[in-house]
Amino acid sequence: MWVTHCGVALLVSNDNYPLLLQYKEARPSVLEPYAGECPYSHNGQRIVNGQRLMQAASDIFLGWTSNSRGQDFYFRQL
């Protein structure tokens, strides 16, 4: 069984305006064994680029990062 890390971060400005960001762990694609190796070295980047291709207006906070243990994540505004 795989455990995928995800969560929500609440950020508040000095003027008390809230911003909710959702982050999710980006695992390798289940299609990779059949479609070939992914051209992206970062799984979060693969997911973000796929979402930007499919959405007419993309989330301005959509992005990707890694943690200190080398796990790939992507994040978006909630």
N, C-alpha and C positions, 0 to 999 in steps of 0.2 A: 504494500500500500504506500502510495506517495503522499507526503504531506506538503501542501503548497502554502507558503506564508502570504498573508495579506492583512491589510489593516487600513485604518482611517486616521488621518492627522488633522487636528483642528488648529489652525493658525489664526491669530487675532492681531489686527493692526493696532497702532497707538490710538486710533480713533474708534476702536472696538468694532471694526468691520471683520466678520468671520470669513475664513476661507477653508473649505473642507477639501482635502486631497485624499484620494484613495490610492493605495499602492498594492500591487500584486506581484508575486514571484513569476518570472517568465521562464518556463521550462522549455526544453527542446521540442520542436514540432513533432507530433505523432506521424506526420507525413514524410519525415526525412528518410526513413528506410525505403520508401517507395518512390519518392520524387527526387532523391539525391540530396547532397549536402547543401545546407542553407548558405547563401552568399554573405550573410551577416555574421560577424563573429560574436555579436551580443544578442541574446534572445529577446531582450526588451526592445532593442532597435528593430528587430524583425516584426514584432507585434505593433509597435508604434507606426512604422512605415505602412504596414497593412491596413491599419485603421485610417491613416491619412488618405490612402488610395480609395477607400470605400466611402468616406464621409465627404459630403460637399463642403461643410464648414467644420473644420477640425477644432478641437479643444486647444486653447492657447497654452494650457498647462500640461499638455500631453508630452511625456518625456520618458527617459530611461536612465537607470543608474545601477550600480553594483554596491554590495556591502563589503565589509572587511573580510568576509569568508568567501568572497568570489561568487555569491549568488546574484543572478540577474533579476532586476525588477523593472516594472514600468509603472507610471503613475499618471493620474488624470484628475481633473476637478470633479467632485462629486455633487 
